[in-house]
Amino acid sequence: MPKSLTPGLSKLKEEIEGYARQFGLDFFETIFEVLTYDELNMVASYGGFPTRYPHWRWGMEYEQLSKGYEYGLSKIYELVINNDPCYAYLLESNSDVDQKLVMAHVYGHCDFFKNNFSFRHTNRRMIDDMANHATRVRRWVDKIGVEKVEDFIDRTLSLENLIDQHAPHIRRNPDPKRAEDEMKSNERVEGFKVDREYMRGFINPAEFLDSQRKKVEDEKLKAKKFPERPQRDVLMFLLEHAPLEPWESDVLSIIRDEAYYFAPQGQTKIMNEGWASYWHSTIMTRRALKDDEVIDYADRHSGTMGTRPGALNPYKLGIELWRDIEERWNKGRFGKEWDECDDLRARRSWDKKLGVGREKIFEVRKHYNDITFIDTFLTPEFAIEQKLFVYGFNEKRNSWEILDREFRKVKNKLLQGLTNFGQPIIEVVDGNYENRGELLLAHKHDGQDLKGDYARETLRNLQSLWRRPTCIITRYDNKGVLLRFDGQNHTEKKIDL
Amino acid sequence: MSLRIHQDHSRFKQIVRGKIKSNLRKYVQKGEMIGKKGKDTIAIPIPFIDIPHFKYGHKEQGGVGQGEGEVGQQLSPGSVQPGDGHQAGQGEGDHSLEVDVTLDELAQILGEELQLPNIERRHNEKIVTQKIKYTGVNTTGPESLRHFKRTYKQALRRQIAMGTYDPARPIIIPTREDRRYRSYKLQELPETNAVIIYMMDVSGSMGDEQKEIVRIESFWLDTWLRHQYKGLEARYIIHDAVAREVDRDTFFHTRESGGTMISSAYKLCRDIIKADYPKSAWNIYPFHFSDGDNWSADDTRQCIEMLREDILPSVNQFAYGQVESPYGSGQFIKDLREAIGDSTNVALSEIADKDAIYTSIKDFLGKGR
């Protein structure tokens, strides 16, 4: 099990930590532990934590990681968890230069965890909480039985992505307006003010009063509809409204907590990996590398930066974008004057010698996430230089192919892939659909259809939690469709949107 | 050392094998069991369980890539793996890694997957072969074994010692005494010989799909037995109403028509064993595949007689796989089951479709004989 650092390694750690501080990185205390490769694979399978609740999917991860390692296909270099103190792991068999690289990379991540706004509301004691979650689930397993608990977890995992990634940042208070409305609607329906009693029958005829009353009743009914507004946090909705056993809601809340803990890492993947790579590269090449380590370092570094045509490497895209921002701000390539200059030669040799690049990137790492990062800093020049393209599937040729290199399209596609982690946006619209206690979800269609068989299976899993039939409104081929599962059968009907 | 993860790991494997939690079975994604077989390596996809989410269809999605290429250029297959995007922690977007493994590793995986026992060899120490092992260098020997480098060195050393070596004109002439030869020892190695005799019914009722099943299944049988025995021999017999011995390629690709007389194949098999594979020296594995539609009850009786009298006593295991054909499954397996089903060295298996290959391999190899 984890060994404390050898004297050699703790010296390296001190050295690298010193450089990191000199460069202005600001991080929680970072604890490195040395693991053998199968221990590292285990921890990685657990998502970086030394212990998780018992579940087969960690085993699945482990199978992939260990097979990948045994066949020499992949190897985990760096593993760090967002916690205070930060924990990071080193592979026992790595050479010194690898260890230095990993440490430098890790300090980059730790700085990012501590300072980026997306992580502000994450639980910094997660390592303890994960262990508590594990204990809680194990206790339920002892009480309820492993099959039942695991089946339940399997079903909730199917819904794991139905969270509201912005939720941690916003306090969604009960709507004050609603309380006001409530007050109003409780008043009697009086009709218009009448000065002369004999005019009452004309100003407020009986039919009119009736229709007014009905309106108020309708509104009350509407208010009873829940949620009042579509709710993205489907898991929360289930916790509050689904008829769950105590153990079920406990397990569900654990799954939800963990999903929220990991969400910011998904929202800042490109920035975070890019930032860490930028810093390992800076620290290693400016300070830490010894002459005889250069080749090994270059080999490792280029290994991480490698790209394949069909997959975007967040490390590569990230580091290049950080470097581009630094250069632009060093040379003053921003602002009105720069934007309005369309003399290519002038642009190419543009250098105002501002030297504020470093300052700028520190600021950016604080206030942006992947979406705003790409949206703000991806420039046409950068896209060309990095040879970015949009690819898509050609049904006729039954293969993937390059569709376009136009900047707008590349950027839009990138942003589309990042929005909501590239997952469809699903909301709870009605918890009492058709007044029959059915659950109605809606898919905010953005041009991409849902995968049908998966959607149906997910509805089935949702139904097993909600107990009553579950429905989702979506579109196929631009036509409104309502998918419904009633516990026995799937049905599908066309609807007008 | 046992890690905590091993519990989760073995649970995952059990699910994949369908032992527990059959409700998850439908989410298990596995490629075909037989992969590309080029130069002794094969690609096996790693199984994974895909829990359904609300998500976009892959082909709808597309994405952004990086690199050279004209618009319209195809991306190489396998290079596109739209990530889940949701994977927390480290960026493991892609699931089905294709790995190259050797046939030997494949056999190990097969053994592990199906929990096959190692085969108990019959004639382990009885036969010995002699193997030449080069162990040293000698001053005498045949010219064909002359060690050029050592000879040269020896001659050089002698010439320098004698003062006849001229660096300006470095000609080395070895004499008889300079010559060095590789010397060897004969080692006696216990050897286990094994032969597989494949028999296949190629009568009209065996269609391409049935042959495909036989082909896949024999590939795996072959892989496993080769893993167990070095130097495995294989013989191939096809039969309809008459049987003949053929080479491997013909075996898998012939399509004959006509009736089925299984006895013809068994007769040939018996003769082959008698002629080439003495029972005392060989581990013998006849495998027979058919759709079980034999010509007559009389022929079936002959078959059973031959099995009882000649074949079963001399083989490690006799295996019969009955492949279901469009014309249904025949009577033969039932007859065999009644007659010799309780013999220890008989394995019978019904193979309904490709998916049944998995269990059938287990039927055949699970006995460890």
Boltz contact constraints between the chains, C-beta under 6 A:
constraints:
  - contact:
      token1: [A, 42]
      token2: [B, 3]
      max_distance: 6.0
  - contact:
      token1: [A, 42]
      token2: [B, 5]
      max_distance: 6.0
  - contact:
      token1: [A, 45]
      token2: [B, 5]
      max_distance: 6.0
  - contact:
      token1: [A, 47]
      token2: [B, 88]
      max_distance: 6.0
  - contact:
      token1: [A, 47]
      token2: [B, 89]
      max_distance: 6.0
  - contact:
      token1: [A, 48]
      token2: [B, 89]
      max_distance: 6.0
  - contact:
      token1: [A, 56]
      token2: [B, 8]
      max_distance: 6.0
  - contact:
      token1: [A, 56]
      token2: [B, 11]
      max_distance: 6.0
  - contact:
      token1: [A, 56]
      token2: [B, 12]
      max_distance: 6.0
  - contact:
      token1: [A, 56]
      token2: [B, 15]
      max_distance: 6.0
  - contact:
      token1: [A, 58]
      token2: [B, 8]
      max_distance: 6.0
  - contact:
      token1: [A, 59]
      token2: [B, 8]
      max_distance: 6.0
  - contact:
      token1: [A, 59]
      token2: [B, 9]
      max_distance: 6.0
  - contact:
      token1: [A, 59]
      token2: [B, 11]
      max_distance: 6.0
  - contact:
      token1: [A, 59]
      token2: [B, 12]
      max_distance: 6.0
  - contact:
      token1: [A, 60]
      token2: [B, 12]
      max_distance: 6.0
  - contact:
      token1: [A, 60]
      token2: [B, 48]
      max_distance: 6.0
  - contact:
      token1: [A, 62]
      token2: [B, 5]
      max_distance: 6.0
  - contact:
      token1: [A, 62]
      token2: [B, 9]
      max_distance: 6.0
  - contact:
      token1: [A, 64]
      token2: [B, 46]
      max_distance: 6.0
  - contact:
      token1: [A, 67]
      token2: [B, 46]
      max_distance: 6.0
  - contact:
      token1: [A, 71]
      token2: [B, 99]
      max_distance: 6.0
  - contact:
      token1: [A, 157]
      token2: [B, 51]
      max_distance: 6.0
  - contact:
      token1: [A, 158]
      token2: [B, 51]
      max_distance: 6.0
  - contact:
      token1: [A, 158]
      token2: [B, 52]
      max_distance: 6.0
  - contact:
      token1: [A, 161]
      token2: [B, 53]
      max_distance: 6.0
  - contact:
      token1: [A, 161]
      token2: [B, 86]
      max_distance: 6.0
  - contact:
      token1: [A, 262]
      token2: [B, 88]
      max_distance: 6.0
  - contact:
      token1: [A, 265]
      token2: [B, 88]
      max_distance: 6.0
  - contact:
      token1: [A, 307]
      token2: [B, 66]
      max_distance: 6.0
  - contact:
      token1: [A, 307]
      token2: [B, 67]
      max_distance: 6.0
  - contact:
      token1: [A, 308]
      token2: [B, 79]
      max_distance: 6.0
  - contact:
      token1: [A, 309]
      token2: [B, 65]
      max_distance: 6.0
  - contact:
      token1: [A, 309]
      token2: [B, 67]
      max_distance: 6.0
  - contact:
      token1: [A, 309]
      token2: [B, 75]
      max_distance: 6.0
  - contact:
      token1: [A, 309]
      token2: [B, 79]
      max_distance: 6.0
  - contact:
      token1: [A, 310]
      token2: [B, 65]
      max_distance: 6.0
  - contact:
      token1: [A, 310]
      token2: [B, 75]
      max_distance: 6.0
  - contact:
      token1: [A, 310]
      token2: [B, 79]
      max_distance: 6.0
  - contact:
      token1: [A, 310]
      token2: [B, 80]
      max_distance: 6.0
  - contact:
      token1: [A, 311]
      token2: [B, 81]
      max_distance: 6.0
  - contact:
      token1: [A, 312]
      token2: [B, 64]
      max_distance: 6.0
  - contact:
      token1: [A, 386]
      token2: [B, 66]
      max_distance: 6.0
  - contact:
      token1: [A, 387]
      token2: [B, 66]
      max_distance: 6.0
  - contact:
      token1: [A, 387]
      token2: [B, 67]
      max_distance: 6.0
  - contact:
      token1: [A, 388]
      token2: [B, 64]
      max_distance: 6.0
  - contact:
      token1: [A, 388]
      token2: [B, 66]
      max_distance: 6.0
  - contact:
      token1: [A, 389]
      token2: [B, 65]
      max_distance: 6.0
  - contact:
      token1: [A, 390]
      token2: [B, 64]
      max_distance: 6.0
  - contact:
      token1: [A, 391]
      token2: [B, 62]
      max_distance: 6.0
  - contact:
      token1: [A, 391]
      token2: [B, 65]
      max_distance: 6.0
  - contact:
      token1: [A, 392]
      token2: [B, 62]
      max_distance: 6.0
  - contact:
      token1: [A, 393]
      token2: [B, 59]
      max_distance: 6.0
  - contact:
      token1: [A, 399]
      token2: [B, 74]
      max_distance: 6.0
  - contact:
      token1: [A, 400]
      token2: [B, 75]
      max_distance: 6.0
  - contact:
      token1: [A, 400]
      token2: [B, 80]
      max_distance: 6.0
  - contact:
      token1: [A, 401]
      token2: [B, 74]
      max_distance: 6.0
  - contact:
      token1: [A, 402]
      token2: [B, 69]
      max_distance: 6.0
  - contact:
      token1: [A, 402]
      token2: [B, 71]
      max_distance: 6.0
  - contact:
      token1: [A, 402]
      token2: [B, 73]
      max_distance: 6.0
  - contact:
      token1: [A, 410]
      token2: [B, 64]
      max_distance: 6.0
  - contact:
      token1: [A, 413]
      token2: [B, 64]
      max_distance: 6.0
  - contact:
      token1: [A, 414]
      token2: [B, 64]
      max_distance: 6.0
  - contact:
      token1: [A, 417]
      token2: [B, 63]
      max_distance: 6.0
  - contact:
      token1: [A, 421]
      token2: [B, 85]
      max_distance: 6.0
  - contact:
      token1: [A, 421]
      token2: [B, 86]
      max_distance: 6.0
  - contact:
      token1: [A, 422]
      token2: [B, 85]
      max_distance: 6.0
  - contact:
      token1: [A, 424]
      token2: [B, 54]
      max_distance: 6.0
  - contact:
      token1: [A, 426]
      token2: [B, 54]
      max_distance: 6.0
  - contact:
      token1: [A, 448]
      token2: [B, 56]
      max_distance: 6.0
  - contact:
      token1: [A, 448]
      token2: [B, 60]
      max_distance: 6.0
  - contact:
      token1: [A, 449]
      token2: [B, 60]
      max_distance: 6.0
  - contact:
      token1: [A, 450]
      token2: [B, 54]
      max_distance: 6.0
  - contact:
      token1: [A, 451]
      token2: [B, 55]
      max_distance: 6.0
  - contact:
      token1: [A, 451]
      token2: [B, 57]
      max_distance: 6.0
  - contact:
      token1: [A, 454]
      token2: [B, 52]
      max_distance: 6.0
  - contact:
      token1: [A, 454]
      token2: [B, 55]
      max_distance: 6.0
  - contact:
      token1: [A, 455]
      token2: [B, 54]
      max_distance: 6.0
  - contact:
      token1: [A, 457]
      token2: [B, 52]
      max_distance: 6.0
  - contact:
      token1: [A, 458]
      token2: [B, 52]
      max_distance: 6.0
  - contact:
      token1: [A, 458]
      token2: [B, 54]
      max_distance: 6.0
